[in-house]
Amino acid sequence: MNMNDQYSPERDRLRMQVLKILAILVAMLLIMAFAAALYKLDQSWTYNNDGIRITSHEQSSTYVNVNDHGFTRSIPNNVR
């Protein structure tokens, strides 16, 4: 057995400190990635003019449904 292969408590402590630091760094990176993903998700949501988030596809459509507006128009009297 080589002298370098012997058990060393100092080496174990150093190894544990390095592993703890790496674990903390990985946890911080995961938290930052999660926060960035949430930020991007929030940016991708659609809001109306009042600042309220639109949740349904029908509300976010840019096309006008004729049935919604067809009966609200009135013809002026001088045109008839």
Secondary structure, 3 states (H helix, E strand, C coil): CCHHHCCCHHHHHHHHHHHHHHHHHHHHHHHHHHHHHHHHHHHHCEECCCCCEECCHHHHCCCCCHHHHCCCCCCCCCCC
